[in-house]
Amino acid sequence: MQRAVHREELNKLVESGVVVETVSPKVVSSLHVAVNDEAIRRQRRVSHAVATTIKEHPEIDTSIGVPLSKGSRNHVQLEQMSFNGFEKPRSWDWHEGHKAAFFESLVEEAERAGLMHLVDSLGKAPIEARAVSTMKAYAGENQRRINWSKSLPASLSEEHRFTLYLVDRAMSAGSSSLAKAAAAFKLANDGLSPFASQLVSDVIKAQRRKESESRAQPTQVSVNTVSKIVDMVQDDEKSERNALVVTLSFYGLLRAEEASMLKWSDVHQSGNMLKLKIRRAKNDQLARGRETFCDWPEGSKRDCLLKRFRARASMRRGLDFVFQNILNGTKLTPSAISGIAKDTLAAAGVSATHHSLRRGRANHLQQSGVDFQAIKETGRWRSDAGLRCYLSDSPRAQGFTVTELGDEVGG
């Protein structure tokens, strides 16, 4: 009799959409029995997420239940759950190991004290302390590692799993990708033991040594190449836009993402100087905006190109972004900016990427006598080491004066 009552209740839940599918003995419903710590944590996650969603979105009709997303069948995973179209992962769910356990124990006490909003802020802190692009890259690296580790024995520790994963990744990835994977793991976990940390460092260094034996010198785009592209501009909007992508990126040392976000309200000219406001740079974690100044002679060919293209843009209805899709007026993505730069450079006979513009301009400034710190500020590099990776050896950088260079060339 009791079993029949439970079956009737379960059928009602299935009809209402609250239960999507049941497979004995797993039942995702209010009838689910928590038999271990993992099940208890899972119930807390669901309860907290549902309560938070209902509180933040009073328009939700709670009488019809909460449908589970397709990815949640048979096993509740909070990051895959959808509450009437609202994604509600918890701000700390990306932590692993002891860090995850820290938040689980904190949640238990915070729920009783009504302090969950503080826990949520605490979970967001590591995310908000880093650039959005950095966190996206770390999330991708951690997900790749987790997917690879699924086939490993459960008895292996996370540290063992990661070191094995890194060696496997080294077979197809470069040292920078390995370093990124290590940083992502350390952020989500407690870090590594001294010995494991040394092993990880050795794997990355070994990969760098292999790369140095076969790596070609990075391409640098020269001022002459940029001038040639400006000279090649045809009298149409697309040609002007593509040339301006290269020209502004070169002189403003713009990353593809920075060029993508550039608006006309960010571009100001004063005499022979152009000021570009960078809304979010890598070394601007608080998103206050940075300003880059570049030489922009009034009446020069690049100045005429900018003014001509700006006049065309003023006749367009749409967004304020400098670089838009010619057909529909949408903002160009960073990948589109990179593609345009690569194609435009190829048309000028140079095989290079968008980032080669940044490298070329940094070296041009160094060769022109601009000091290291000024280049770092102009290009918005976060560290000295980061900039040094871009710069080639040059006599000026090693202390030679203009007179000495002239004597050397003449003698």
NORSULWO-V964552 format. One record per pair of residues at least 4 apart in sequence whose ideal C-beta (glycine too) atoms are under 6 Angstrom apart, sorted by the first residue. I is the first residue (numbers start at 1). J is the second residue. Records with the same first field share a line. If there is no record, write none. Layout:
BEGIN
I: J / J
END
This chain:
BEGIN
13: 18 / 19 / 29
14: 19
16: 65
17: 65 / 67
18: 65
19: 29
20: 68 / 73
21: 73
22: 27
23: 74
26: 74
27: 31 / 32
28: 76
34: 39 / 40 / 43
35: 39
41: 104
42: 76
45: 78
46: 76
49: 88
50: 66
53: 57 / 83 / 86 / 88
54: 60 / 62
60: 84
66: 83
68: 72
69: 80 / 81 / 82
71: 80
72: 76 / 80 / 81
78: 89
79: 89 / 93
83: 88
89: 93
91: 120 / 123 / 124
92: 103 / 123
94: 188
95: 99 / 100 / 188
96: 100 / 188 / 189
97: 158 / 189 / 190
98: 190
106: 110 / 119
110: 115 / 116 / 119
124: 128
127: 135
130: 134 / 135
131: 282
138: 184 / 187
141: 180 / 181 / 184
142: 184 / 188
145: 165
148: 165
149: 161
152: 156 / 161
156: 160 / 161
159: 192 / 196
162: 185
163: 196 / 199
166: 203
169: 173
170: 178 / 203 / 207
173: 177
175: 204 / 207 / 208 / 211
178: 204 / 207
179: 204
182: 200
185: 189
186: 191
192: 196 / 197
211: 215
218: 359
219: 352 / 356
220: 359 / 360 / 363
221: 225 / 352 / 356 / 357 / 360
222: 360
223: 364
225: 348 / 350
226: 247 / 250
228: 348
229: 243 / 246 / 344 / 348
230: 243 / 301 / 302 / 305
233: 239 / 240 / 243
234: 239
237: 312 / 326
238: 326
240: 309
242: 340 / 344
244: 248 / 309
245: 340 / 341
246: 341 / 344
247: 302
248: 252
249: 254 / 259 / 357
250: 357 / 361
251: 294
252: 276 / 292 / 294
253: 358 / 361 / 379
254: 258 / 259
256: 334 / 337 / 338 / 354
257: 334
258: 278
259: 337
260: 332 / 334 / 337
261: 279
262: 266 / 322
263: 320 / 321
264: 320 / 322
265: 320
266: 277
268: 275
269: 274
272: 297 / 298
273: 293
274: 294 / 296
275: 291 / 293
276: 292
277: 289 / 291
278: 290
279: 289
280: 287
281: 290 / 380
282: 382
283: 380 / 382
284: 290
290: 380
292: 378
296: 303
298: 303
299: 303
304: 308
318: 329
319: 331
321: 331
323: 332
324: 329
325: 330
332: 336 / 337
338: 354
341: 354
342: 353
345: 350 / 352
352: 356
356: 360
359: 390
362: 375 / 379 / 390
363: 392
365: 370 / 375
366: 391 / 394 / 397
367: 394
369: 396
370: 374 / 375
376: 381 / 387
381: 386 / 387
382: 386
395: 400 / 405
396: 400
400: 404 / 405
406: 410
407: 411
END
